[in-house]
Amino acid sequence: MLRIVSLGQTGLCVMLRDGELVTVSGRCHWNSPSDALRSAQAEKMPVSDMVIRTIV
């Protein structure tokens, strides 16, 4: 299952699986958690409903 991580002050989001960065549809970062979620759903990849938000 993928986990969406919002990277605080950078304004970017990434997705992790078992602690490793995941590429979805050729991308490894998105502008928002909702963009990341839509990309994963389009590829029929399961995603956790909890977004991890960093503060740094």
C-alpha distance matrix in Angstrom:
0.0 3.8 6.7 10.0 13.0 16.5 19.0 22.0 25.2 24.1 22.7 19.8 16.1 13.6 9.8 8.5 6.2 8.1 10.8 11.5 12.3 10.7 13.3 12.9 16.2 18.1 17.2 15.8 16.9 17.7 20.4 18.6 15.3 16.3 16.9 13.5 12.0 14.7 14.0 10.3 11.8 14.7 12.8 11.1 7.5 5.2 5.4 6.4 10.1 11.4 12.6 13.8 17.3 19.5 23.2 24.5
3.8 0.0 3.8 6.6 9.6 13.0 15.5 18.6 21.7 20.4 19.0 16.1 12.3 9.8 6.1 5.5 4.9 8.0 9.4 9.7 9.5 8.1 10.7 10.4 13.9 15.5 14.1 12.4 13.2 14.0 16.8 15.1 12.0 13.5 13.8 10.2 9.4 12.4 11.5 8.3 10.7 13.4 11.9 11.1 7.5 6.2 4.6 6.0 9.4 10.1 10.2 11.3 14.5 16.6 20.3 21.4
6.7 3.8 0.0 3.8 6.4 9.9 12.5 15.3 18.7 17.8 16.5 13.9 10.2 8.3 5.4 5.2 6.4 8.7 8.9 10.0 9.7 9.5 12.3 12.4 16.0 17.1 15.0 12.7 12.5 13.1 15.3 13.2 10.1 12.3 13.2 9.8 9.5 13.0 12.7 10.3 12.6 15.5 14.7 14.1 10.7 9.1 6.0 5.4 8.0 7.4 6.8 7.5 10.8 13.0 16.7 18.0
10.0 6.6 3.8 0.0 3.8 6.6 9.6 12.4 15.5 14.5 12.9 10.4 6.7 5.9 4.5 6.5 9.2 11.8 11.0 11.5 10.1 10.0 12.0 11.9 15.2 16.1 13.4 11.1 10.0 9.9 11.6 9.5 6.6 9.4 10.3 7.2 7.7 11.3 11.2 9.9 12.4 15.0 14.9 15.0 12.1 11.0 7.6 7.4 8.5 7.5 5.2 6.3 8.6 11.0 14.5 15.9
13.0 9.6 6.4 3.8 0.0 3.8 6.1 9.0 12.3 11.6 10.6 8.5 5.4 5.3 6.0 7.4 10.8 12.7 10.7 11.5 10.1 11.2 13.4 14.1 17.3 17.5 14.3 11.4 9.7 10.1 11.2 9.6 7.6 11.2 12.0 9.4 10.8 14.3 14.1 13.3 15.9 18.3 18.2 18.6 15.7 14.7 11.3 10.5 11.3 9.1 5.8 4.7 5.8 7.5 11.0 12.1
16.5 13.0 9.9 6.6 3.8 0.0 3.8 5.9 9.0 8.6 7.1 6.1 4.4 6.7 8.8 11.0 14.5 16.4 14.2 14.7 12.8 14.0 15.4 15.9 18.6 18.7 15.1 12.5 9.7 9.2 9.1 7.4 6.7 10.5 11.3 9.9 11.7 14.8 15.0 15.0 17.5 19.6 20.1 20.8 18.3 17.5 14.0 13.3 13.1 10.8 7.0 6.1 4.7 6.2 9.0 10.2
19.0 15.5 12.5 9.6 6.1 3.8 0.0 3.8 6.4 5.8 6.1 5.5 5.7 7.6 10.5 12.2 15.9 17.4 14.5 14.8 12.9 14.8 16.2 17.4 20.0 19.4 15.7 12.7 9.9 10.3 10.1 9.7 10.0 13.7 13.9 12.5 15.0 17.8 17.5 17.8 20.6 22.4 22.6 23.7 21.0 20.5 17.2 16.5 16.7 14.2 10.4 8.5 6.3 5.3 7.3 7.2
22.0 18.6 15.3 12.4 9.0 5.9 3.8 0.0 3.8 5.6 6.0 7.6 8.7 11.3 14.0 15.7 19.3 20.6 17.7 18.4 16.6 18.6 19.9 20.9 23.3 22.7 19.0 16.3 13.2 12.9 11.6 10.9 11.7 15.1 15.8 15.1 17.3 20.0 20.2 20.7 23.2 25.1 25.7 26.6 24.1 23.4 19.8 18.7 18.2 15.4 11.8 9.8 6.4 4.9 4.7 5.5
25.2 21.7 18.7 15.5 12.3 9.0 6.4 3.8 0.0 3.8 5.4 8.2 10.6 13.4 16.7 18.6 22.3 23.7 20.7 20.9 18.8 20.7 21.5 22.6 24.7 23.7 19.9 17.5 14.2 13.8 11.9 12.2 13.9 17.1 17.3 17.1 19.7 22.0 22.0 23.0 25.6 27.1 27.8 29.1 26.8 26.4 23.0 22.2 21.6 19.0 15.3 13.5 10.1 8.4 7.0 6.2
24.1 20.4 17.8 14.5 11.6 8.6 5.8 5.6 3.8 0.0 3.8 5.4 8.6 11.2 14.8 16.9 20.7 22.5 19.5 19.0 16.5 18.2 18.6 19.8 21.6 20.3 16.6 14.3 11.0 11.0 9.5 10.8 12.9 16.0 15.4 15.1 18.2 20.1 19.7 21.0 23.7 24.8 25.4 27.1 25.0 25.1 21.9 21.7 21.6 19.4 15.5 14.1 11.3 9.9 9.7 8.4
22.7 19.0 16.5 12.9 10.6 7.1 6.1 6.0 5.4 3.8 0.0 3.8 6.9 10.3 13.8 16.5 20.3 22.5 19.9 19.5 16.8 17.8 18.0 18.4 20.1 19.4 15.6 13.8 10.1 8.8 6.5 7.3 9.9 12.6 12.2 12.5 15.4 17.1 17.2 18.7 21.1 22.2 23.2 24.8 23.0 23.0 19.8 19.7 19.2 17.4 13.6 13.0 10.4 10.3 10.7 10.6
19.8 16.1 13.9 10.4 8.5 6.1 5.5 7.6 8.2 5.4 3.8 0.0 3.8 6.9 10.5 13.4 17.1 19.5 17.1 16.3 13.3 14.1 14.2 14.8 16.6 15.9 12.1 10.0 6.4 5.7 5.0 6.4 8.4 11.3 10.3 9.8 13.0 14.8 14.3 15.6 18.4 19.4 20.0 21.8 19.8 20.2 17.2 17.6 17.7 16.2 12.5 12.1 10.5 10.6 12.1 11.9
16.1 12.3 10.2 6.7 5.4 4.4 5.7 8.7 10.6 8.6 6.9 3.8 0.0 3.8 7.0 10.1 13.7 16.3 14.3 13.7 10.9 11.3 11.9 12.3 14.7 14.5 10.9 8.6 5.5 5.1 6.1 5.8 6.1 9.4 8.7 7.1 10.0 12.4 11.8 12.5 15.4 16.8 17.2 18.6 16.4 16.5 13.5 14.0 14.4 13.1 9.5 9.5 9.1 10.1 12.6 12.9
13.6 9.8 8.3 5.9 5.3 6.7 7.6 11.3 13.4 11.2 10.3 6.9 3.8 0.0 3.8 6.7 10.3 13.1 11.2 10.1 7.1 7.7 8.8 9.8 12.8 12.5 9.2 6.1 4.7 6.4 9.0 9.0 8.3 11.3 10.2 7.3 10.2 12.7 11.2 11.1 14.5 15.9 15.5 16.9 14.3 14.7 12.1 12.9 14.3 13.3 10.3 10.0 10.6 11.4 14.5 14.5
9.8 6.1 5.4 4.5 6.0 8.8 10.5 14.0 16.7 14.8 13.8 10.5 7.0 3.8 0.0 3.8 6.9 10.1 9.1 8.2 6.0 5.6 7.7 8.5 12.1 12.5 9.9 7.3 7.5 9.0 11.9 11.1 9.2 11.7 11.1 7.4 9.1 12.0 10.4 9.1 12.5 14.3 13.3 14.2 11.1 11.3 9.0 10.1 12.3 11.8 9.7 9.8 11.8 13.1 16.6 17.0
8.5 5.5 5.2 6.5 7.4 11.0 12.2 15.7 18.6 16.9 16.5 13.4 10.1 6.7 3.8 0.0 3.8 6.4 5.5 5.1 4.7 5.4 8.9 10.5 14.3 14.5 12.5 9.6 10.6 12.6 15.5 14.7 12.5 15.1 14.8 11.1 12.1 15.1 13.5 11.4 14.7 16.7 15.1 15.5 11.9 11.6 9.7 10.3 13.2 12.4 10.9 10.3 12.8 13.7 17.4 17.6
6.2 4.9 6.4 9.2 10.8 14.5 15.9 19.3 22.3 20.7 20.3 17.1 13.7 10.3 6.9 3.8 0.0 3.8 5.3 5.3 6.6 6.4 10.0 11.4 15.1 15.7 14.5 12.1 13.8 15.8 18.8 17.9 15.3 17.4 17.2 13.4 13.7 16.5 14.8 12.0 14.9 17.0 14.7 14.6 10.8 10.3 9.5 10.2 13.7 13.5 13.1 12.8 15.8 16.8 20.6 20.9
8.1 8.0 8.7 11.8 12.7 16.4 17.4 20.6 23.7 22.5 22.5 19.5 16.3 13.1 10.1 6.4 3.8 0.0 3.8 5.6 8.6 9.6 13.3 15.0 18.7 19.0 17.9 15.2 16.8 19.0 21.9 20.8 18.3 20.6 20.7 16.9 17.1 20.1 18.6 15.7 18.4 20.7 18.3 17.8 14.0 13.0 12.2 12.1 15.6 14.9 14.8 13.8 16.9 17.5 21.1 21.4
10.8 9.4 8.9 11.0 10.7 14.2 14.5 17.7 20.7 19.5 19.9 17.1 14.3 11.2 9.1 5.5 5.3 3.8 0.0 3.8 6.8 9.2 12.9 15.2 19.0 18.6 17.0 13.8 15.0 17.5 20.2 19.4 17.3 20.2 20.1 16.5 17.4 20.5 18.9 16.6 19.7 21.8 19.7 19.8 16.1 15.3 13.7 13.4 16.5 15.0 14.0 12.3 14.7 14.7 18.2 18.0
11.5 9.7 10.0 11.5 11.5 14.7 14.8 18.4 20.9 19.0 19.5 16.3 13.7 10.1 8.2 5.1 5.3 5.6 3.8 0.0 3.8 6.3 9.8 12.7 16.2 15.4 14.1 11.0 13.0 16.0 19.1 18.9 17.3 19.9 19.2 15.5 16.9 19.6 17.3 15.4 18.8 20.4 18.0 18.7 15.2 15.4 14.2 14.8 18.0 17.0 15.6 14.2 16.4 16.2 19.6 19.0
12.3 9.5 9.7 10.1 10.1 12.8 12.9 16.6 18.8 16.5 16.8 13.3 10.9 7.1 6.0 4.7 6.6 8.6 6.8 3.8 0.0 3.8 6.8 9.9 13.3 12.2 10.5 7.3 9.4 12.5 15.7 16.1 14.9 17.4 16.2 12.7 14.7 17.1 14.6 13.3 17.0 18.1 16.1 17.5 14.2 15.0 13.6 14.8 17.6 16.7 14.8 13.8 15.4 15.4 18.7 18.0
10.7 8.1 9.5 10.0 11.2 14.0 14.8 18.6 20.7 18.2 17.8 14.1 11.3 7.7 5.6 5.4 6.4 9.6 9.2 6.3 3.8 0.0 3.8 6.4 9.9 9.6 8.5 6.3 9.1 11.8 15.4 15.6 14.2 16.1 14.5 10.9 12.7 14.5 11.7 10.2 13.9 14.7 12.5 14.0 11.0 12.5 11.8 13.8 16.7 16.7 15.1 15.0 17.0 17.7 21.1 20.8
13.3 10.7 12.3 12.0 13.4 15.4 16.2 19.9 21.5 18.6 18.0 14.2 11.9 8.8 7.7 8.9 10.0 13.3 12.9 9.8 6.8 3.8 0.0 3.8 6.6 5.8 5.2 4.6 8.1 10.7 14.5 15.4 14.7 15.9 13.6 10.5 12.7 13.6 10.2 9.7 13.3 13.2 11.1 13.6 11.4 13.8 13.5 16.1 18.6 19.0 17.2 17.5 19.1 19.9 23.1 22.5
12.9 10.4 12.4 11.9 14.1 15.9 17.4 20.9 22.6 19.8 18.4 14.8 12.3 9.8 8.5 10.5 11.4 15.0 15.2 12.7 9.9 6.4 3.8 0.0 3.8 5.3 5.3 6.5 8.9 10.2 13.9 14.4 13.5 13.9 11.4 8.7 10.3 10.4 6.8 6.6 10.0 9.5 7.6 10.4 9.0 11.9 11.9 15.1 17.2 18.3 16.8 18.0 19.7 21.1 24.3 24.2
16.2 13.9 16.0 15.2 17.3 18.6 20.0 23.3 24.7 21.6 20.1 16.6 14.7 12.8 12.1 14.3 15.1 18.7 19.0 16.2 13.3 9.9 6.6 3.8 0.0 3.8 5.6 8.5 10.7 11.4 14.8 15.8 15.5 15.2 12.1 10.5 12.1 11.0 7.2 8.4 10.9 9.0 7.5 11.2 11.0 14.4 14.8 18.2 20.0 21.4 19.9 21.3 22.7 24.1 27.1 26.9
18.1 15.5 17.1 16.1 17.5 18.7 19.4 22.7 23.7 20.3 19.4 15.9 14.5 12.5 12.5 14.5 15.7 19.0 18.6 15.4 12.2 9.6 5.8 5.3 3.8 0.0 3.8 6.9 9.6 11.3 14.7 16.5 16.8 17.1 13.8 12.1 14.5 13.9 10.2 11.4 14.3 12.7 11.2 14.7 14.0 17.1 17.2 20.3 22.2 23.1 21.1 21.9 23.0 23.8 26.6 25.9
17.2 14.1 15.0 13.4 14.3 15.1 15.7 19.0 19.9 16.6 15.6 12.1 10.9 9.2 9.9 12.5 14.5 17.9 17.0 14.1 10.5 8.5 5.2 5.3 5.6 3.8 0.0 3.8 5.8 7.7 11.2 13.1 13.6 14.4 11.2 9.4 12.5 12.4 9.0 10.6 13.9 12.9 12.1 15.3 14.1 16.6 15.8 18.5 20.1 20.5 18.2 18.8 19.5 20.3 22.9 22.3
15.8 12.4 12.7 11.1 11.4 12.5 12.7 16.3 17.5 14.3 13.8 10.0 8.6 6.1 7.3 9.6 12.1 15.2 13.8 11.0 7.3 6.3 4.6 6.5 8.5 6.9 3.8 0.0 3.8 7.1 10.7 12.3 12.5 14.3 11.7 9.2 12.4 13.5 10.5 11.2 14.9 14.9 13.8 16.4 14.4 16.2 14.9 16.9 18.8 18.6 16.0 16.0 16.7 17.1 19.9 19.1
16.9 13.2 12.5 10.0 9.7 9.7 9.9 13.2 14.2 11.0 10.1 6.4 5.5 4.7 7.5 10.6 13.8 16.8 15.0 13.0 9.4 9.1 8.1 8.9 10.7 9.6 5.8 3.8 0.0 3.8 7.1 8.9 9.8 11.9 9.4 7.6 11.3 12.6 10.4 11.7 15.1 15.4 15.3 17.6 15.7 17.1 15.0 16.6 17.8 17.2 14.2 14.3 14.3 14.8 17.2 16.6
17.7 14.0 13.1 9.9 10.1 9.2 10.3 12.9 13.8 11.0 8.8 5.7 5.1 6.4 9.0 12.6 15.8 19.0 17.5 16.0 12.5 11.8 10.7 10.2 11.4 11.3 7.7 7.1 3.8 0.0 3.8 5.6 7.3 8.8 6.1 5.7 9.4 10.2 9.0 11.1 13.8 14.2 15.0 17.2 15.8 17.0 14.7 16.2 16.6 16.4 13.3 14.1 13.9 15.0 17.2 17.3
20.4 16.8 15.3 11.6 11.2 9.1 10.1 11.6 11.9 9.5 6.5 5.0 6.1 9.0 11.9 15.5 18.8 21.9 20.2 19.1 15.7 15.4 14.5 13.9 14.8 14.7 11.2 10.7 7.1 3.8 0.0 3.8 7.2 8.5 6.6 7.8 11.0 11.7 11.5 13.9 16.0 16.5 17.9 19.9 18.8 19.5 16.9 17.9 17.5 17.0 13.7 14.6 13.5 14.7 16.2 16.4
18.6 15.1 13.2 9.5 9.6 7.4 9.7 10.9 12.2 10.8 7.3 6.4 5.8 9.0 11.1 14.7 17.9 20.8 19.4 18.9 16.1 15.6 15.4 14.4 15.8 16.5 13.1 12.3 8.9 5.6 3.8 0.0 3.8 5.4 5.2 6.5 8.7 10.1 11.0 12.7 14.4 15.6 17.3 18.6 17.4 17.5 14.5 15.1 14.2 13.7 10.6 12.1 11.3 13.3 15.1 16.2
15.3 12.0 10.1 6.6 7.6 6.7 10.0 11.7 13.9 12.9 9.9 8.4 6.1 8.3 9.2 12.5 15.3 18.3 17.3 17.3 14.9 14.2 14.7 13.5 15.5 16.8 13.6 12.5 9.8 7.3 7.2 3.8 0.0 3.8 5.5 5.1 6.1 8.7 9.9 10.6 12.2 14.2 15.6 16.3 14.7 14.3 11.0 11.4 10.4 10.1 7.3 9.6 9.8 12.6 15.1 16.7
16.3 13.5 12.3 9.4 11.2 10.5 13.7 15.1 17.1 16.0 12.6 11.3 9.4 11.3 11.7 15.1 17.4 20.6 20.2 19.9 17.4 16.1 15.9 13.9 15.2 17.1 14.4 14.3 11.9 8.8 8.5 5.4 3.8 0.0 3.8 5.4 5.0 6.1 8.6 9.9 10.4 12.2 14.4 14.9 14.3 14.1 11.4 12.3 10.9 11.7 9.9 12.9 13.3 16.3 18.6 20.3
16.9 13.8 13.2 10.3 12.0 11.3 13.9 15.8 17.3 15.4 12.2 10.3 8.7 10.2 11.1 14.8 17.2 20.7 20.1 19.2 16.2 14.5 13.6 11.4 12.1 13.8 11.2 11.7 9.4 6.1 6.6 5.2 5.5 3.8 0.0 3.8 5.4 5.2 6.3 8.8 9.9 10.6 12.7 14.3 13.8 14.6 12.5 14.3 13.7 14.5 12.4 14.8 15.1 17.5 19.8 20.9
13.5 10.2 9.8 7.2 9.4 9.9 12.5 15.1 17.1 15.1 12.5 9.8 7.1 7.3 7.4 11.1 13.4 16.9 16.5 15.5 12.7 10.9 10.5 8.7 10.5 12.1 9.4 9.2 7.6 5.7 7.8 6.5 5.1 5.4 3.8 0.0 3.8 5.5 5.2 6.3 8.6 10.0 11.0 12.4 11.1 11.8 9.6 11.6 11.9 12.6 10.5 12.6 13.6 16.0 18.8 19.7
12.0 9.4 9.5 7.7 10.8 11.7 15.0 17.3 19.7 18.2 15.4 13.0 10.0 10.2 9.1 12.1 13.7 17.1 17.4 16.9 14.7 12.7 12.7 10.3 12.1 14.5 12.5 12.4 11.3 9.4 11.0 8.7 6.1 5.0 5.4 3.8 0.0 3.8 5.4 5.2 6.1 8.5 10.0 10.3 9.3 9.4 7.2 9.3 9.2 10.9 9.9 12.9 14.6 17.5 20.4 21.9
14.7 12.4 13.0 11.3 14.3 14.8 17.8 20.0 22.0 20.1 17.1 14.8 12.4 12.7 12.0 15.1 16.5 20.1 20.5 19.6 17.1 14.5 13.6 10.4 11.0 13.9 12.4 13.5 12.6 10.2 11.7 10.1 8.7 6.1 5.2 5.5 3.8 0.0 3.8 5.5 5.1 6.0 8.7 9.6 10.0 11.1 10.0 12.6 12.4 14.5 13.6 16.6 18.0 20.8 23.6 24.9
14.0 11.5 12.7 11.2 14.1 15.0 17.5 20.2 22.0 19.7 17.2 14.3 11.8 11.2 10.4 13.5 14.8 18.6 18.9 17.3 14.6 11.7 10.2 6.8 7.2 10.2 9.0 10.5 10.4 9.0 11.5 11.0 9.9 8.6 6.3 5.2 5.4 3.8 0.0 3.8 5.5 5.2 6.5 8.7 8.8 10.9 10.3 13.5 14.2 16.0 14.8 17.2 18.7 21.0 23.9 24.7
10.3 8.3 10.3 9.9 13.3 15.0 17.8 20.7 23.0 21.0 18.7 15.6 12.5 11.1 9.1 11.4 12.0 15.7 16.6 15.4 13.3 10.2 9.7 6.6 8.4 11.4 10.6 11.2 11.7 11.1 13.9 12.7 10.6 9.9 8.8 6.3 5.2 5.5 3.8 0.0 3.8 5.4 5.2 6.2 5.2 7.2 7.1 10.6 12.1 14.1 13.6 16.0 18.1 20.6 23.9 24.8
11.8 10.7 12.6 12.4 15.9 17.5 20.6 23.2 25.6 23.7 21.1 18.4 15.4 14.5 12.5 14.7 14.9 18.4 19.7 18.8 17.0 13.9 13.3 10.0 10.9 14.3 13.9 14.9 15.1 13.8 16.0 14.4 12.2 10.4 9.9 8.6 6.1 5.1 5.5 3.8 0.0 3.8 5.3 4.7 5.8 7.2 7.9 11.3 12.0 14.9 15.0 18.0 20.2 23.1 26.2 27.6
14.7 13.4 15.5 15.0 18.3 19.6 22.4 25.1 27.1 24.8 22.2 19.4 16.8 15.9 14.3 16.7 17.0 20.7 21.8 20.4 18.1 14.7 13.2 9.5 9.0 12.7 12.9 14.9 15.4 14.2 16.5 15.6 14.2 12.2 10.6 10.0 8.5 6.0 5.2 5.4 3.8 0.0 3.8 5.4 7.7 10.3 11.4 14.9 15.7 18.4 18.1 20.9 22.9 25.5 28.5 29.6
12.8 11.9 14.7 14.9 18.2 20.1 22.6 25.7 27.8 25.4 23.2 20.0 17.2 15.5 13.3 15.1 14.7 18.3 19.7 18.0 16.1 12.5 11.1 7.6 7.5 11.2 12.1 13.8 15.3 15.0 17.9 17.3 15.6 14.4 12.7 11.0 10.0 8.7 6.5 5.2 5.3 3.8 0.0 3.8 5.5 9.0 10.9 14.6 16.3 18.8 18.6 21.0 23.3 25.6 28.9 29.7
11.1 11.1 14.1 15.0 18.6 20.8 23.7 26.6 29.1 27.1 24.8 21.8 18.6 16.9 14.2 15.5 14.6 17.8 19.8 18.7 17.5 14.0 13.6 10.4 11.2 14.7 15.3 16.4 17.6 17.2 19.9 18.6 16.3 14.9 14.3 12.4 10.3 9.6 8.7 6.2 4.7 5.4 3.8 0.0 3.8 6.5 9.2 12.8 14.5 17.5 18.1 20.7 23.4 26.0 29.4 30.6
7.5 7.5 10.7 12.1 15.7 18.3 21.0 24.1 26.8 25.0 23.0 19.8 16.4 14.3 11.1 11.9 10.8 14.0 16.1 15.2 14.2 11.0 11.4 9.0 11.0 14.0 14.1 14.4 15.7 15.8 18.8 17.4 14.7 14.3 13.8 11.1 9.3 10.0 8.8 5.2 5.8 7.7 5.5 3.8 0.0 3.8 6.4 10.1 12.5 15.0 15.5 17.7 20.6 23.1 26.6 27.7
5.2 6.2 9.1 11.0 14.7 17.5 20.5 23.4 26.4 25.1 23.0 20.2 16.5 14.7 11.3 11.6 10.3 13.0 15.3 15.4 15.0 12.5 13.8 11.9 14.4 17.1 16.6 16.2 17.1 17.0 19.5 17.5 14.3 14.1 14.6 11.8 9.4 11.1 10.9 7.2 7.2 10.3 9.0 6.5 3.8 0.0 3.8 6.9 9.4 12.2 13.4 15.8 19.0 21.7 25.3 26.8
5.4 4.6 6.0 7.6 11.3 14.0 17.2 19.8 23.0 21.9 19.8 17.2 13.5 12.1 9.0 9.7 9.5 12.2 13.7 14.2 13.6 11.8 13.5 11.9 14.8 17.2 15.8 14.9 15.0 14.7 16.9 14.5 11.0 11.4 12.5 9.6 7.2 10.0 10.3 7.1 7.9 11.4 10.9 9.2 6.4 3.8 0.0 3.8 6.3 8.6 9.6 12.1 15.3 18.1 21.7 23.3
6.4 6.0 5.4 7.4 10.5 13.3 16.5 18.7 22.2 21.7 19.7 17.6 14.0 12.9 10.1 10.3 10.2 12.1 13.4 14.8 14.8 13.8 16.1 15.1 18.2 20.3 18.5 16.9 16.6 16.2 17.9 15.1 11.4 12.3 14.3 11.6 9.3 12.6 13.5 10.6 11.3 14.9 14.6 12.8 10.1 6.9 3.8 0.0 3.8 5.4 7.5 9.9 13.3 16.4 19.8 21.9
10.1 9.4 8.0 8.5 11.3 13.1 16.7 18.2 21.6 21.6 19.2 17.7 14.4 14.3 12.3 13.2 13.7 15.6 16.5 18.0 17.6 16.7 18.6 17.2 20.0 22.2 20.1 18.8 17.8 16.6 17.5 14.2 10.4 10.9 13.7 11.9 9.2 12.4 14.2 12.1 12.0 15.7 16.3 14.5 12.5 9.4 6.3 3.8 0.0 3.8 6.6 9.8 12.8 16.3 19.4 21.9
11.4 10.1 7.4 7.5 9.1 10.8 14.2 15.4 19.0 19.4 17.4 16.2 13.1 13.3 11.8 12.4 13.5 14.9 15.0 17.0 16.7 16.7 19.0 18.3 21.4 23.1 20.5 18.6 17.2 16.4 17.0 13.7 10.1 11.7 14.5 12.6 10.9 14.5 16.0 14.1 14.9 18.4 18.8 17.5 15.0 12.2 8.6 5.4 3.8 0.0 3.8 6.5 9.5 12.9 15.9 18.6
12.6 10.2 6.8 5.2 5.8 7.0 10.4 11.8 15.3 15.5 13.6 12.5 9.5 10.3 9.7 10.9 13.1 14.8 14.0 15.6 14.8 15.1 17.2 16.8 19.9 21.1 18.2 16.0 14.2 13.3 13.7 10.6 7.3 9.9 12.4 10.5 9.9 13.6 14.8 13.6 15.0 18.1 18.6 18.1 15.5 13.4 9.6 7.5 6.6 3.8 0.0 3.8 6.2 9.8 12.9 15.3
13.8 11.3 7.5 6.3 4.7 6.1 8.5 9.8 13.5 14.1 13.0 12.1 9.5 10.0 9.8 10.3 12.8 13.8 12.3 14.2 13.8 15.0 17.5 18.0 21.3 21.9 18.8 16.0 14.3 14.1 14.6 12.1 9.6 12.9 14.8 12.6 12.9 16.6 17.2 16.0 18.0 20.9 21.0 20.7 17.7 15.8 12.1 9.9 9.8 6.5 3.8 0.0 3.8 6.6 10.0 12.3
17.3 14.5 10.8 8.6 5.8 4.7 6.3 6.4 10.1 11.3 10.4 10.5 9.1 10.6 11.8 12.8 15.8 16.9 14.7 16.4 15.4 17.0 19.1 19.7 22.7 23.0 19.5 16.7 14.3 13.9 13.5 11.3 9.8 13.3 15.1 13.6 14.6 18.0 18.7 18.1 20.2 22.9 23.3 23.4 20.6 19.0 15.3 13.3 12.8 9.5 6.2 3.8 0.0 3.8 6.6 9.3
19.5 16.6 13.0 11.0 7.5 6.2 5.3 4.9 8.4 9.9 10.3 10.6 10.1 11.4 13.1 13.7 16.8 17.5 14.7 16.2 15.4 17.7 19.9 21.1 24.1 23.8 20.3 17.1 14.8 15.0 14.7 13.3 12.6 16.3 17.5 16.0 17.5 20.8 21.0 20.6 23.1 25.5 25.6 26.0 23.1 21.7 18.1 16.4 16.3 12.9 9.8 6.6 3.8 0.0 3.8 5.7
23.2 20.3 16.7 14.5 11.0 9.0 7.3 4.7 7.0 9.7 10.7 12.1 12.6 14.5 16.6 17.4 20.6 21.1 18.2 19.6 18.7 21.1 23.1 24.3 27.1 26.6 22.9 19.9 17.2 17.2 16.2 15.1 15.1 18.6 19.8 18.8 20.4 23.6 23.9 23.9 26.2 28.5 28.9 29.4 26.6 25.3 21.7 19.8 19.4 15.9 12.9 10.0 6.6 3.8 0.0 3.8
24.5 21.4 18.0 15.9 12.1 10.2 7.2 5.5 6.2 8.4 10.6 11.9 12.9 14.5 17.0 17.6 20.9 21.4 18.0 19.0 18.0 20.8 22.5 24.2 26.9 25.9 22.3 19.1 16.6 17.3 16.4 16.2 16.7 20.3 20.9 19.7 21.9 24.9 24.7 24.8 27.6 29.6 29.7 30.6 27.7 26.8 23.3 21.9 21.9 18.6 15.3 12.3 9.3 5.7 3.8 0.0
